[in-house]
Amino acid sequence: MPSPPPPILSDRTSLLKIATAARHFIEPIWIEWHRHAGADRPTIASQGTCGRTSLFLQRVLSTQGFSADWVRGTPRSGPLEPEIGPFGFNCGKSWQSHAWVECGDFVVDITADQFGAPPVLVVDRTDNRYNKGNRDGALPEFVLARRRAVDDIWPQWQRISAGGPKGSLTP
């Protein structure tokens, strides 16, 4: 009898499947978020949505039985401020403020395409493009708005993902 695949491969495959389903679900919502903010639709729809999107993804993964943490890296205190450290996502030229999910030994990111990466990434936590910081630079009202945005879309996600057994996630 063949031995089962190592759990790490299984986890990566499961995470990729769930992250891809979450990305497909949330892509049209990004357009609404941009419209609601009164902003023009950016060239890359995920731009400026990483905080809310990663918080949503963290919730999705948690409901699927994964221990998932929302993390953020902020390389500077403000747009014109000097760099305080190599935090966030390194797009090759510089560090960019970014949020993603850490799940076991993996980084799971469905908005890194705003920096030229693939739309869905499940990479080792040691991937040198990621470096989490120790603070969320968002003002309290923006932290609350982020949570509300996820709460607002959550019932829709539950309706769409409820059709199959746990882990099937094919919205």
Secondary structure, 3 states (H helix, E strand, C coil): CCCCCCHHHHHHHHHHHHHHHHHHHHHHHHHHHHHHCCCCCCCCCCCCCHHHHHHHHHHHHHHCCCCEEEEEECCECCCCCCECCCCEEECCCCEECEEEEEECCEEEECCHHHHCCCCCEEEECCCCCEECCCCCCCCHHHHHHHHHHHHHHHHHHHHHHCCCCCCCCCC
